[in-house]
Amino acid sequence: MTRTVSISVAKSRLSELVGRTMYAGDHIVVERHGKAVAVLVPVEDYAELEKAHREKENRVHDRRQQTFPAISPR
């Protein structure tokens, strides 16, 4: 389940929100002045996001290598 809380609520109830993330698998969107600024997610979800991000970076790097093999920074 995704829940949205203000940053002031997040500050006062951080332990509870972390528990909901750990045990219920909730995603907690933290807002400041009505704008989303952060998200609490279970560690497993974060690991999947990091893996997907690395894979995307590698694909971009590979395309740059194919297009500009002599000037790619890696």
CHARMM-style PDB file with segment names, atoms N, HN, CA, C and O in Angstrom:
ATOM      1  N   MET     1       0.843  -1.172   0.000  1.00  0.00      PROA
ATOM      2  CA  MET     1       0.000   0.000   0.000  1.00  0.00      PROA
ATOM      3  C   MET     1       0.898   1.249   0.000  1.00  0.00      PROA
ATOM      4  O   MET     1       1.944   1.269   0.649  1.00  0.00      PROA
ATOM      5  N   THR     2       0.490   2.255  -0.712  1.00  0.00      PROA
ATOM      6  HN  THR     2      -0.359   2.239  -1.239  1.00  0.00      PROA
ATOM      7  CA  THR     2       1.207   3.523  -0.710  1.00  0.00      PROA
ATOM      8  C   THR     2       0.452   4.507   0.166  1.00  0.00      PROA
ATOM      9  O   THR     2      -0.759   4.680   0.030  1.00  0.00      PROA
ATOM     10  N   ARG     3       1.181   5.144   1.060  1.00  0.00      PROA
ATOM     11  HN  ARG     3       2.165   5.003   1.170  1.00  0.00      PROA
ATOM     12  CA  ARG     3       0.600   6.155   1.941  1.00  0.00      PROA
ATOM     13  C   ARG     3       1.362   7.450   1.717  1.00  0.00      PROA
ATOM     14  O   ARG     3       2.540   7.433   1.362  1.00  0.00      PROA
ATOM     15  N   THR     4       0.694   8.558   1.923  1.00  0.00      PROA
ATOM     16  HN  THR     4      -0.263   8.573   2.212  1.00  0.00      PROA
ATOM     17  CA  THR     4       1.322   9.875   1.806  1.00  0.00      PROA
ATOM     18  C   THR     4       1.202  10.587   3.143  1.00  0.00      PROA
ATOM     19  O   THR     4       0.128  10.639   3.743  1.00  0.00      PROA
ATOM     20  N   VAL     5       2.325  11.135   3.599  1.00  0.00      PROA
ATOM     21  HN  VAL     5       3.197  11.093   3.111  1.00  0.00      PROA
ATOM     22  CA  VAL     5       2.324  11.877   4.861  1.00  0.00      PROA
ATOM     23  C   VAL     5       3.118  13.160   4.686  1.00  0.00      PROA
ATOM     24  O   VAL     5       3.997  13.253   3.829  1.00  0.00      PROA
ATOM     25  N   SER     6       2.798  14.138   5.503  1.00  0.00      PROA
ATOM     26  HN  SER     6       2.084  14.063   6.199  1.00  0.00      PROA
ATOM     27  CA  SER     6       3.568  15.383   5.494  1.00  0.00      PROA
ATOM     28  C   SER     6       4.899  15.131   6.195  1.00  0.00      PROA
ATOM     29  O   SER     6       5.047  14.160   6.937  1.00  0.00      PROA
ATOM     30  N   ILE     7       5.836  15.990   5.959  1.00  0.00      PROA
ATOM     31  HN  ILE     7       5.716  16.778   5.356  1.00  0.00      PROA
ATOM     32  CA  ILE     7       7.140  15.828   6.586  1.00  0.00      PROA
ATOM     33  C   ILE     7       7.043  15.963   8.108  1.00  0.00      PROA
ATOM     34  O   ILE     7       7.794  15.310   8.832  1.00  0.00      PROA
ATOM     35  N   SER     8       6.130  16.801   8.597  1.00  0.00      PROA
ATOM     36  HN  SER     8       5.520  17.332   8.009  1.00  0.00      PROA
ATOM     37  CA  SER     8       5.980  16.940  10.050  1.00  0.00      PROA
ATOM     38  C   SER     8       5.434  15.651  10.664  1.00  0.00      PROA
ATOM     39  O   SER     8       5.858  15.260  11.751  1.00  0.00      PROA
ATOM     40  N   VAL     9       4.505  14.993   9.985  1.00  0.00      PROA
ATOM     41  HN  VAL     9       4.161  15.312   9.102  1.00  0.00      PROA
ATOM     42  CA  VAL     9       4.002  13.700  10.468  1.00  0.00      PROA
ATOM     43  C   VAL     9       5.115  12.661  10.399  1.00  0.00      PROA
ATOM     44  O   VAL     9       5.277  11.860  11.319  1.00  0.00      PROA
ATOM     45  N   ALA    10       5.871  12.673   9.328  1.00  0.00      PROA
ATOM     46  HN  ALA    10       5.740  13.324   8.581  1.00  0.00      PROA
ATOM     47  CA  ALA    10       6.971  11.721   9.187  1.00  0.00      PROA
ATOM     48  C   ALA    10       7.982  11.888  10.321  1.00  0.00      PROA
ATOM     49  O   ALA    10       8.484  10.899  10.855  1.00  0.00      PROA
ATOM     50  N   LYS    11       8.279  13.117  10.683  1.00  0.00      PROA
ATOM     51  HN  LYS    11       7.872  13.920  10.249  1.00  0.00      PROA
ATOM     52  CA  LYS    11       9.224  13.369  11.766  1.00  0.00      PROA
ATOM     53  C   LYS    11       8.704  12.830  13.096  1.00  0.00      PROA
ATOM     54  O   LYS    11       9.453  12.222  13.861  1.00  0.00      PROA
ATOM     55  N   SER    12       7.445  13.048  13.363  1.00  0.00      PROA
ATOM     56  HN  SER    12       6.836  13.542  12.741  1.00  0.00      PROA
ATOM     57  CA  SER    12       6.901  12.642  14.659  1.00  0.00      PROA
ATOM     58  C   SER    12       6.566  11.153  14.725  1.00  0.00      PROA
ATOM     59  O   SER    12       6.440  10.598  15.817  1.00  0.00      PROA
ATOM     60  N   ARG    13       6.418  10.494  13.561  1.00  0.00      PROA
ATOM     61  HN  ARG    13       6.520  10.945  12.674  1.00  0.00      PROA
ATOM     62  CA  ARG    13       6.002   9.086  13.558  1.00  0.00      PROA
ATOM     63  C   ARG    13       6.963   8.210  12.753  1.00  0.00      PROA
ATOM     64  O   ARG    13       6.562   7.184  12.202  1.00  0.00      PROA
ATOM     65  N   LEU    14       8.221   8.616  12.688  1.00  0.00      PROA
ATOM     66  HN  LEU    14       8.547   9.449  13.135  1.00  0.00      PROA
ATOM     67  CA  LEU    14       9.187   7.905  11.853  1.00  0.00      PROA
ATOM     68  C   LEU    14       9.291   6.427  12.216  1.00  0.00      PROA
ATOM     69  O   LEU    14       9.297   5.577  11.326  1.00  0.00      PROA
ATOM     70  N   SER    15       9.371   6.112  13.481  1.00  0.00      PROA
ATOM     71  HN  SER    15       9.366   6.803  14.205  1.00  0.00      PROA
ATOM     72  CA  SER    15       9.500   4.720  13.898  1.00  0.00      PROA
ATOM     73  C   SER    15       8.313   3.888  13.398  1.00  0.00      PROA
ATOM     74  O   SER    15       8.504   2.783  12.889  1.00  0.00      PROA
ATOM     75  N   GLU    16       7.123   4.397  13.535  1.00  0.00      PROA
ATOM     76  HN  GLU    16       6.967   5.294  13.948  1.00  0.00      PROA
ATOM     77  CA  GLU    16       5.925   3.696  13.056  1.00  0.00      PROA
ATOM     78  C   GLU    16       5.964   3.521  11.539  1.00  0.00      PROA
ATOM     79  O   GLU    16       5.644   2.447  11.030  1.00  0.00      PROA
ATOM     80  N   LEU    17       6.355   4.570  10.817  1.00  0.00      PROA
ATOM     81  HN  LEU    17       6.615   5.443  11.231  1.00  0.00      PROA
ATOM     82  CA  LEU    17       6.393   4.509   9.356  1.00  0.00      PROA
ATOM     83  C   LEU    17       7.439   3.509   8.871  1.00  0.00      PROA
ATOM     84  O   LEU    17       7.207   2.777   7.910  1.00  0.00      PROA
ATOM     85  N   VAL    18       8.582   3.482   9.536  1.00  0.00      PROA
ATOM     86  HN  VAL    18       8.771   4.076  10.317  1.00  0.00      PROA
ATOM     87  CA  VAL    18       9.615   2.506   9.179  1.00  0.00      PROA
ATOM     88  C   VAL    18       9.085   1.094   9.424  1.00  0.00      PROA
ATOM     89  O   VAL    18       9.321   0.194   8.618  1.00  0.00      PROA
ATOM     90  N   GLY    19       8.381   0.899  10.517  1.00  0.00      PROA
ATOM     91  HN  GLY    19       8.189   1.630  11.172  1.00  0.00      PROA
ATOM     92  CA  GLY    19       7.784  -0.399  10.800  1.00  0.00      PROA
ATOM     93  C   GLY    19       6.789  -0.816   9.728  1.00  0.00      PROA
ATOM     94  O   GLY    19       6.774  -1.974   9.311  1.00  0.00      PROA
ATOM     95  N   ARG    20       5.959   0.119   9.280  1.00  0.00      PROA
ATOM     96  HN  ARG    20       5.971   1.059   9.619  1.00  0.00      PROA
ATOM     97  CA  ARG    20       4.980  -0.190   8.226  1.00  0.00      PROA
ATOM     98  C   ARG    20       5.713  -0.560   6.935  1.00  0.00      PROA
ATOM     99  O   ARG    20       5.261  -1.420   6.180  1.00  0.00      PROA
ATOM    100  N   THR    21       6.836   0.093   6.693  1.00  0.00      PROA
ATOM    101  HN  THR    21       7.204   0.792   7.306  1.00  0.00      PROA
ATOM    102  CA  THR    21       7.624  -0.215   5.502  1.00  0.00      PROA
ATOM    103  C   THR    21       8.252  -1.599   5.629  1.00  0.00      PROA
ATOM    104  O   THR    21       8.212  -2.392   4.689  1.00  0.00      PROA
ATOM    105  N   MET    22       8.832  -1.885   6.792  1.00  0.00      PROA
ATOM    106  HN  MET    22       8.864  -1.240   7.556  1.00  0.00      PROA
ATOM    107  CA  MET    22       9.506  -3.168   7.006  1.00  0.00      PROA
ATOM    108  C   MET    22       8.547  -4.348   7.018  1.00  0.00      PROA
ATOM    109  O   MET    22       8.774  -5.342   6.328  1.00  0.00      PROA
ATOM    110  N   TYR    23       7.479  -4.245   7.795  1.00  0.00      PROA
ATOM    111  HN  TYR    23       7.294  -3.438   8.355  1.00  0.00      PROA
ATOM    112  CA  TYR    23       6.635  -5.401   8.052  1.00  0.00      PROA
ATOM    113  C   TYR    23       5.425  -5.519   7.130  1.00  0.00      PROA
ATOM    114  O   TYR    23       4.984  -6.629   6.833  1.00  0.00      PROA
ATOM    115  N   ALA    24       4.888  -4.400   6.677  1.00  0.00      PROA
ATOM    116  HN  ALA    24       5.246  -3.498   6.917  1.00  0.00      PROA
ATOM    117  CA  ALA    24       3.711  -4.446   5.799  1.00  0.00      PROA
ATOM    118  C   ALA    24       4.088  -4.225   4.331  1.00  0.00      PROA
ATOM    119  O   ALA    24       3.270  -4.432   3.434  1.00  0.00      PROA
ATOM    120  N   GLY    25       5.336  -3.802   4.097  1.00  0.00      PROA
ATOM    121  HN  GLY    25       6.000  -3.634   4.825  1.00  0.00      PROA
ATOM    122  CA  GLY    25       5.772  -3.552   2.726  1.00  0.00      PROA
ATOM    123  C   GLY    25       5.219  -2.262   2.145  1.00  0.00      PROA
ATOM    124  O   GLY    25       5.250  -2.054   0.932  1.00  0.00      PROA
ATOM    125  N   ASP    26       4.709  -1.389   3.023  1.00  0.00      PROA
ATOM    126  HN  ASP    26       4.684  -1.558   4.008  1.00  0.00      PROA
ATOM    127  CA  ASP    26       4.154  -0.114   2.547  1.00  0.00      PROA
ATOM    128  C   ASP    26       5.232   0.774   1.936  1.00  0.00      PROA
ATOM    129  O   ASP    26       6.403   0.704   2.309  1.00  0.00      PROA
ATOM    130  N   HSD    27       4.814   1.605   0.996  1.00  0.00      PROA
ATOM    131  HN  HSD    27       3.863   1.662   0.693  1.00  0.00      PROA
ATOM    132  CA  HSD    27       5.647   2.685   0.474  1.00  0.00      PROA
ATOM    133  C   HSD    27       5.083   3.959   1.077  1.00  0.00      PROA
ATOM    134  O   HSD    27       3.877   4.196   1.020  1.00  0.00      PROA
ATOM    135  N   ILE    28       5.941   4.772   1.648  1.00  0.00      PROA
ATOM    136  HN  ILE    28       6.922   4.579   1.695  1.00  0.00      PROA
ATOM    137  CA  ILE    28       5.509   5.999   2.303  1.00  0.00      PROA
ATOM    138  C   ILE    28       6.074   7.192   1.531  1.00  0.00      PROA
ATOM    139  O   ILE    28       7.289   7.384   1.474  1.00  0.00      PROA
ATOM    140  N   VAL    29       5.191   7.981   0.945  1.00  0.00      PROA
ATOM    141  HN  VAL    29       4.204   7.824   0.992  1.00  0.00      PROA
ATOM    142  CA  VAL    29       5.596   9.200   0.233  1.00  0.00      PROA
ATOM    143  C   VAL    29       5.568  10.344   1.239  1.00  0.00      PROA
ATOM    144  O   VAL    29       4.556  10.583   1.897  1.00  0.00      PROA
ATOM    145  N   VAL    30       6.688  11.045   1.350  1.00  0.00      PROA
ATOM    146  HN  VAL    30       7.510  10.851   0.815  1.00  0.00      PROA
ATOM    147  CA  VAL    30       6.789  12.170   2.272  1.00  0.00      PROA
ATOM    148  C   VAL    30       6.680  13.464   1.464  1.00  0.00      PROA
ATOM    149  O   VAL    30       7.394  13.665   0.482  1.00  0.00      PROA
ATOM    150  N   GLU    31       5.774  14.328   1.899  1.00  0.00      PROA
ATOM    151  HN  GLU    31       5.193  14.165   2.697  1.00  0.00      PROA
ATOM    152  CA  GLU    31       5.544  15.586   1.196  1.00  0.00      PROA
ATOM    153  C   GLU    31       5.961  16.775   2.048  1.00  0.00      PROA
ATOM    154  O   GLU    31       5.846  16.760   3.273  1.00  0.00      PROA
ATOM    155  N   ARG    32       6.444  17.798   1.371  1.00  0.00      PROA
ATOM    156  HN  ARG    32       6.537  17.810   0.375  1.00  0.00      PROA
ATOM    157  CA  ARG    32       6.733  19.086   1.997  1.00  0.00      PROA
ATOM    158  C   ARG    32       5.957  20.132   1.201  1.00  0.00      PROA
ATOM    159  O   ARG    32       6.151  20.277  -0.006  1.00  0.00      PROA
ATOM    160  N   HSD    33       5.097  20.845   1.876  1.00  0.00      PROA
ATOM    161  HN  HSD    33       4.940  20.728   2.857  1.00  0.00      PROA
ATOM    162  CA  HSD    33       4.240  21.851   1.228  1.00  0.00      PROA
ATOM    163  C   HSD    33       3.452  21.240   0.067  1.00  0.00      PROA
ATOM    164  O   HSD    33       3.287  21.868  -0.978  1.00  0.00      PROA
ATOM    165  N   GLY    34       2.968  20.010   0.261  1.00  0.00      PROA
ATOM    166  HN  GLY    34       3.103  19.500   1.111  1.00  0.00      PROA
ATOM    167  CA  GLY    34       2.145  19.358  -0.737  1.00  0.00      PROA
ATOM    168  C   GLY    34       2.891  18.742  -1.912  1.00  0.00      PROA
ATOM    169  O   GLY    34       2.265  18.218  -2.833  1.00  0.00      PROA
ATOM    170  N   LYS    35       4.220  18.796  -1.892  1.00  0.00      PROA
ATOM    171  HN  LYS    35       4.728  19.221  -1.143  1.00  0.00      PROA
ATOM    172  CA  LYS    35       5.021  18.257  -2.989  1.00  0.00      PROA
ATOM    173  C   LYS    35       5.823  17.054  -2.479  1.00  0.00      PROA
ATOM    174  O   LYS    35       6.489  17.139  -1.447  1.00  0.00      PROA
ATOM    175  N   ALA    36       5.754  15.944  -3.203  1.00  0.00      PROA
ATOM    176  HN  ALA    36       5.213  15.875  -4.041  1.00  0.00      PROA
ATOM    177  CA  ALA    36       6.512  14.751  -2.817  1.00  0.00      PROA
ATOM    178  C   ALA    36       8.009  15.046  -2.870  1.00  0.00      PROA
ATOM    179  O   ALA    36       8.515  15.559  -3.868  1.00  0.00      PROA
ATOM    180  N   VAL    37       8.719  14.712  -1.773  1.00  0.00      PROA
ATOM    181  HN  VAL    37       8.307  14.296  -0.962  1.00  0.00      PROA
ATOM    182  CA  VAL    37      10.157  14.989  -1.702  1.00  0.00      PROA
ATOM    183  C   VAL    37      10.992  13.755  -1.382  1.00  0.00      PROA
ATOM    184  O   VAL    37      12.204  13.757  -1.596  1.00  0.00      PROA
ATOM    185  N   ALA    38      10.354  12.695  -0.871  1.00  0.00      PROA
ATOM    186  HN  ALA    38       9.369  12.693  -0.698  1.00  0.00      PROA
ATOM    187  CA  ALA    38      11.087  11.482  -0.515  1.00  0.00      PROA
ATOM    188  C   ALA    38      10.110  10.321  -0.418  1.00  0.00      PROA
ATOM    189  O   ALA    38       8.897  10.509  -0.324  1.00  0.00      PROA
ATOM    190  N   VAL    39      10.670   9.109  -0.443  1.00  0.00      PROA
ATOM    191  HN  VAL    39      11.655   8.955  -0.519  1.00  0.00      PROA
ATOM    192  CA  VAL    39       9.849   7.915  -0.312  1.00  0.00      PROA
ATOM    193  C   VAL    39      10.585   6.917   0.582  1.00  0.00      PROA
ATOM    194  O   VAL    39      11.782   6.685   0.418  1.00  0.00      PROA
ATOM    195  N   LEU    40       9.854   6.333   1.526  1.00  0.00      PROA
ATOM    196  HN  LEU    40       8.881   6.521   1.659  1.00  0.00      PROA
ATOM    197  CA  LEU    40      10.375   5.221   2.317  1.00  0.00      PROA
ATOM    198  C   LEU    40       9.882   3.952   1.645  1.00  0.00      PROA
ATOM    199  O   LEU    40       8.683   3.788   1.422  1.00  0.00      PROA
ATOM    200  N   VAL    41      10.811   3.048   1.318  1.00  0.00      PROA
ATOM    201  HN  VAL    41      11.786   3.182   1.499  1.00  0.00      PROA
ATOM    202  CA  VAL    41      10.448   1.779   0.694  1.00  0.00      PROA
ATOM    203  C   VAL    41      11.205   0.660   1.393  1.00  0.00      PROA
ATOM    204  O   VAL    41      12.250   0.904   1.995  1.00  0.00      PROA
ATOM    205  N   PRO    42      10.691  -0.565   1.320  1.00  0.00      PROA
ATOM    206  CA  PRO    42      11.429  -1.695   1.886  1.00  0.00      PROA
ATOM    207  C   PRO    42      12.788  -1.849   1.201  1.00  0.00      PROA
ATOM    208  O   PRO    42      12.939  -1.519   0.025  1.00  0.00      PROA
ATOM    209  N   VAL    43      13.758  -2.345   1.936  1.00  0.00      PROA
ATOM    210  HN  VAL    43      13.635  -2.613   2.892  1.00  0.00      PROA
ATOM    211  CA  VAL    43      15.115  -2.505   1.407  1.00  0.00      PROA
ATOM    212  C   VAL    43      15.121  -3.362   0.148  1.00  0.00      PROA
ATOM    213  O   VAL    43      15.878  -3.089  -0.784  1.00  0.00      PROA
ATOM    214  N   GLU    44      14.301  -4.374   0.114  1.00  0.00      PROA
ATOM    215  HN  GLU    44      13.686  -4.596   0.871  1.00  0.00      PROA
ATOM    216  CA  GLU    44      14.249  -5.248  -1.064  1.00  0.00      PROA
ATOM    217  C   GLU    44      13.817  -4.470  -2.306  1.00  0.00      PROA
ATOM    218  O   GLU    44      14.373  -4.664  -3.387  1.00  0.00      PROA
ATOM    219  N   ASP    45      12.837  -3.597  -2.153  1.00  0.00      PROA
ATOM    220  HN  ASP    45      12.385  -3.439  -1.275  1.00  0.00      PROA
ATOM    221  CA  ASP    45      12.384  -2.773  -3.278  1.00  0.00      PROA
ATOM    222  C   ASP    45      13.477  -1.817  -3.718  1.00  0.00      PROA
ATOM    223  O   ASP    45      13.677  -1.598  -4.913  1.00  0.00      PROA
ATOM    224  N   TYR    46      14.185  -1.247  -2.749  1.00  0.00      PROA
ATOM    225  HN  TYR    46      14.023  -1.425  -1.779  1.00  0.00      PROA
ATOM    226  CA  TYR    46      15.283  -0.327  -3.064  1.00  0.00      PROA
ATOM    227  C   TYR    46      16.378  -1.056  -3.847  1.00  0.00      PROA
ATOM    228  O   TYR    46      16.915  -0.516  -4.814  1.00  0.00      PROA
ATOM    229  N   ALA    47      16.707  -2.276  -3.431  1.00  0.00      PROA
ATOM    230  HN  ALA    47      16.271  -2.714  -2.645  1.00  0.00      PROA
ATOM    231  CA  ALA    47      17.736  -3.051  -4.135  1.00  0.00      PROA
ATOM    232  C   ALA    47      17.326  -3.286  -5.583  1.00  0.00      PROA
ATOM    233  O   ALA    47      18.161  -3.200  -6.483  1.00  0.00      PROA
ATOM    234  N   GLU    48      16.046  -3.582  -5.821  1.00  0.00      PROA
ATOM    235  HN  GLU    48      15.367  -3.652  -5.090  1.00  0.00      PROA
ATOM    236  CA  GLU    48      15.567  -3.778  -7.191  1.00  0.00      PROA
ATOM    237  C   GLU    48      15.666  -2.485  -8.003  1.00  0.00      PROA
ATOM    238  O   GLU    48      16.026  -2.511  -9.180  1.00  0.00      PROA
ATOM    239  N   LEU    49      15.345  -1.366  -7.373  1.00  0.00      PROA
ATOM    240  HN  LEU    49      15.053  -1.345  -6.417  1.00  0.00      PROA
ATOM    241  CA  LEU    49      15.456  -0.081  -8.058  1.00  0.00      PROA
ATOM    242  C   LEU    49      16.909   0.223  -8.426  1.00  0.00      PROA
ATOM    243  O   LEU    49      17.193   0.685  -9.531  1.00  0.00      PROA
ATOM    244  N   GLU    50      17.818  -0.038  -7.498  1.00  0.00      PROA
ATOM    245  HN  GLU    50      17.588  -0.412  -6.600  1.00  0.00      PROA
ATOM    246  CA  GLU    50      19.241   0.193  -7.765  1.00  0.00      PROA
ATOM    247  C   GLU    50      19.738  -0.692  -8.901  1.00  0.00      PROA
ATOM    248  O   GLU    50      20.492  -0.237  -9.761  1.00  0.00      PROA
ATOM    249  N   LYS    51      19.317  -1.956  -8.909  1.00  0.00      PROA
ATOM    250  HN  LYS    51      18.704  -2.326  -8.211  1.00  0.00      PROA
ATOM    251  CA  LYS    51      19.725  -2.873  -9.967  1.00  0.00      PROA
ATOM    252  C   LYS    51      19.218  -2.383 -11.325  1.00  0.00      PROA
ATOM    253  O   LYS    51      19.965  -2.381 -12.304  1.00  0.00      PROA
ATOM    254  N   ALA    52      17.966  -1.974 -11.383  1.00  0.00      PROA
ATOM    255  HN  ALA    52      17.360  -1.975 -10.589  1.00  0.00      PROA
ATOM    256  CA  ALA    52      17.397  -1.463 -12.638  1.00  0.00      PROA
ATOM    257  C   ALA    52      18.129  -0.201 -13.094  1.00  0.00      PROA
ATOM    258  O   ALA    52      18.362  -0.010 -14.288  1.00  0.00      PROA
ATOM    259  N   HSD    53      18.488   0.651 -12.147  1.00  0.00      PROA
ATOM    260  HN  HSD    53      18.299   0.497 -11.178  1.00  0.00      PROA
ATOM    261  CA  HSD    53      19.206   1.880 -12.480  1.00  0.00      PROA
ATOM    262  C   HSD    53      20.592   1.559 -13.058  1.00  0.00      PROA
ATOM    263  O   HSD    53      21.003   2.150 -14.057  1.00  0.00      PROA
ATOM    264  N   ARG    54      21.307   0.623 -12.426  1.00  0.00      PROA
ATOM    265  HN  ARG    54      20.973   0.143 -11.614  1.00  0.00      PROA
ATOM    266  CA  ARG    54      22.632   0.234 -12.934  1.00  0.00      PROA
ATOM    267  C   ARG    54      22.522  -0.369 -14.329  1.00  0.00      PROA
ATOM    268  O   ARG    54      23.344  -0.078 -15.198  1.00  0.00      PROA
ATOM    269  N   GLU    55      21.510  -1.208 -14.547  1.00  0.00      PROA
ATOM    270  HN  GLU    55      20.842  -1.445 -13.841  1.00  0.00      PROA
ATOM    271  CA  GLU    55      21.325  -1.817 -15.864  1.00  0.00      PROA
ATOM    272  C   GLU    55      21.058  -0.758 -16.925  1.00  0.00      PROA
ATOM    273  O   GLU    55      21.570  -0.845 -18.041  1.00  0.00      PROA
ATOM    274  N   LYS    56      20.250   0.248 -16.570  1.00  0.00      PROA
ATOM    275  HN  LYS    56      19.834   0.318 -15.663  1.00  0.00      PROA
ATOM    276  CA  LYS    56      19.964   1.330 -17.511  1.00  0.00      PROA
ATOM    277  C   LYS    56      21.241   2.115 -17.820  1.00  0.00      PROA
ATOM    278  O   LYS    56      21.513   2.428 -18.979  1.00  0.00      PROA
ATOM    279  N   GLU    57      22.023   2.432 -16.787  1.00  0.00      PROA
ATOM    280  HN  GLU    57      21.802   2.177 -15.845  1.00  0.00      PROA
ATOM    281  CA  GLU    57      23.284   3.154 -17.009  1.00  0.00      PROA
ATOM    282  C   GLU    57      24.210   2.360 -17.922  1.00  0.00      PROA
ATOM    283  O   GLU    57      24.865   2.932 -18.793  1.00  0.00      PROA
ATOM    284  N   ASN    58      24.266   1.042 -17.726  1.00  0.00      PROA
ATOM    285  HN  ASN    58      23.734   0.577 -17.018  1.00  0.00      PROA
ATOM    286  CA  ASN    58      25.123   0.208 -18.565  1.00  0.00      PROA
ATOM    287  C   ASN    58      24.646   0.204 -20.014  1.00  0.00      PROA
ATOM    288  O   ASN    58      25.464   0.231 -20.933  1.00  0.00      PROA
ATOM    289  N   ARG    59      23.331   0.170 -20.226  1.00  0.00      PROA
ATOM    290  HN  ARG    59      22.666   0.148 -19.479  1.00  0.00      PROA
ATOM    291  CA  ARG    59      22.811   0.220 -21.599  1.00  0.00      PROA
ATOM    292  C   ARG    59      23.171   1.547 -22.265  1.00  0.00      PROA
ATOM    293  O   ARG    59      23.570   1.576 -23.429  1.00  0.00      PROA
ATOM    294  N   VAL    60      23.027   2.638 -21.525  1.00  0.00      PROA
ATOM    295  HN  VAL    60      22.702   2.615 -20.580  1.00  0.00      PROA
ATOM    296  CA  VAL    60      23.374   3.960 -22.072  1.00  0.00      PROA
ATOM    297  C   VAL    60      24.861   4.001 -22.403  1.00  0.00      PROA
ATOM    298  O   VAL    60      25.250   4.487 -23.465  1.00  0.00      PROA
ATOM    299  N   HSD    61      25.688   3.494 -21.500  1.00  0.00      PROA
ATOM    300  HN  HSD    61      25.372   3.100 -20.637  1.00  0.00      PROA
ATOM    301  CA  HSD    61      27.130   3.485 -21.741  1.00  0.00      PROA
ATOM    302  C   HSD    61      27.464   2.671 -22.989  1.00  0.00      PROA
ATOM    303  O   HSD    61      28.277   3.094 -23.811  1.00  0.00      PROA
ATOM    304  N   ASP    62      26.841   1.511 -23.126  1.00  0.00      PROA
ATOM    305  HN  ASP    62      26.180   1.167 -22.458  1.00  0.00      PROA
ATOM    306  CA  ASP    62      27.105   0.672 -24.287  1.00  0.00      PROA
ATOM    307  C   ASP    62      26.710   1.370 -25.583  1.00  0.00      PROA
ATOM    308  O   ASP    62      27.426   1.282 -26.580  1.00  0.00      PROA
ATOM    309  N   ARG    63      25.563   2.070 -25.573  1.00  0.00      PROA
ATOM    310  HN  ARG    63      24.981   2.142 -24.763  1.00  0.00      PROA
ATOM    311  CA  ARG    63      25.145   2.810 -26.777  1.00  0.00      PROA
ATOM    312  C   ARG    63      26.126   3.928 -27.098  1.00  0.00      PROA
ATOM    313  O   ARG    63      26.434   4.168 -28.265  1.00  0.00      PROA
ATOM    314  N   ARG    64      26.620   4.612 -26.069  1.00  0.00      PROA
ATOM    315  HN  ARG    64      26.370   4.417 -25.120  1.00  0.00      PROA
ATOM    316  CA  ARG    64      27.614   5.680 -26.313  1.00  0.00      PROA
ATOM    317  C   ARG    64      28.888   5.094 -26.889  1.00  0.00      PROA
ATOM    318  O   ARG    64      29.492   5.677 -27.789  1.00  0.00      PROA
ATOM    319  N   GLN    65      29.303   3.939 -26.373  1.00  0.00      PROA
ATOM    320  HN  GLN    65      28.812   3.465 -25.641  1.00  0.00      PROA
ATOM    321  CA  GLN    65      30.517   3.290 -26.878  1.00  0.00      PROA
ATOM    322  C   GLN    65      30.352   2.941 -28.347  1.00  0.00      PROA
ATOM    323  O   GLN    65      31.295   3.086 -29.125  1.00  0.00      PROA
ATOM    324  N   GLN    66      29.173   2.484 -28.738  1.00  0.00      PROA
ATOM    325  HN  GLN    66      28.407   2.365 -28.106  1.00  0.00      PROA
ATOM    326  CA  GLN    66      28.935   2.126 -30.132  1.00  0.00      PROA
ATOM    327  C   GLN    66      28.895   3.355 -31.016  1.00  0.00      PROA
ATOM    328  O   GLN    66      29.352   3.309 -32.158  1.00  0.00      PROA
ATOM    329  N   THR    67      28.353   4.456 -30.507  1.00  0.00      PROA
ATOM    330  HN  THR    67      27.982   4.492 -29.580  1.00  0.00      PROA
ATOM    331  CA  THR    67      28.215   5.669 -31.304  1.00  0.00      PROA
ATOM    332  C   THR    67      29.510   6.478 -31.356  1.00  0.00      PROA
ATOM    333  O   THR    67      29.896   6.982 -32.411  1.00  0.00      PROA
ATOM    334  N   PHE    68      30.177   6.596 -30.205  1.00  0.00      PROA
ATOM    335  HN  PHE    68      29.864   6.186 -29.348  1.00  0.00      PROA
ATOM    336  CA  PHE    68      31.391   7.412 -30.108  1.00  0.00      PROA
ATOM    337  C   PHE    68      32.501   6.595 -29.428  1.00  0.00      PROA
ATOM    338  O   PHE    68      32.874   6.916 -28.299  1.00  0.00      PROA
ATOM    339  N   PRO    69      33.025   5.579 -30.059  1.00  0.00      PROA
ATOM    340  CA  PRO    69      33.971   4.689 -29.373  1.00  0.00      PROA
ATOM    341  C   PRO    69      35.260   5.373 -28.911  1.00  0.00      PROA
ATOM    342  O   PRO    69      35.832   4.955 -27.905  1.00  0.00      PROA
ATOM    343  N   ALA    70      35.725   6.378 -29.588  1.00  0.00      PROA
ATOM    344  HN  ALA    70      35.261   6.718 -30.406  1.00  0.00      PROA
ATOM    345  CA  ALA    70      37.010   6.990 -29.225  1.00  0.00      PROA
ATOM    346  C   ALA    70      36.896   8.027 -28.103  1.00  0.00      PROA
ATOM    347  O   ALA    70      37.899   8.351 -27.467  1.00  0.00      PROA
ATOM    348  N   ILE    71      35.681   8.557 -27.848  1.00  0.00      PROA
ATOM    349  HN  ILE    71      34.866   8.294 -28.365  1.00  0.00      PROA
ATOM    350  CA  ILE    71      35.589   9.644 -26.872  1.00  0.00      PROA
ATOM    351  C   ILE    71      34.719   9.310 -25.665  1.00  0.00      PROA
ATOM    352  O   ILE    71      34.417  10.198 -24.869  1.00  0.00      PROA
ATOM    353  N   SER    72      34.314   8.069 -25.511  1.00  0.00      PROA
ATOM    354  HN  SER    72      34.560   7.347 -26.158  1.00  0.00      PROA
ATOM    355  CA  SER    72      33.499   7.707 -24.338  1.00  0.00      PROA
ATOM    356  C   SER    72      34.360   7.802 -23.077  1.00  0.00      PROA
ATOM    357  O   SER    72      35.521   7.392 -23.080  1.00  0.00      PROA
ATOM    358  N   PRO    73      33.780   8.351 -21.989  1.00  0.00      PROA
ATOM    359  CA  PRO    73      34.558   8.618 -20.776  1.00  0.00      PROA
ATOM    360  C   PRO    73      34.955   7.377 -19.977  1.00  0.00      PROA
ATOM    361  O   PRO    73      35.909   7.457 -19.203  1.00  0.00      PROA
ATOM    362  N   ARG    74      34.293   6.262 -20.116  1.00  0.00      PROA
ATOM    363  HN  ARG    74      33.518   6.197 -20.744  1.00  0.00      PROA
ATOM    364  CA  ARG    74      34.617   5.072 -19.318  1.00  0.00      PROA
ATOM    365  C   ARG    74      35.754   4.310 -19.863  1.00  0.00      PROA
ATOM    366  OT1 ARG    74      36.139   3.286 -19.298  1.00  0.00      PROA
TER     367      ARG     74
END
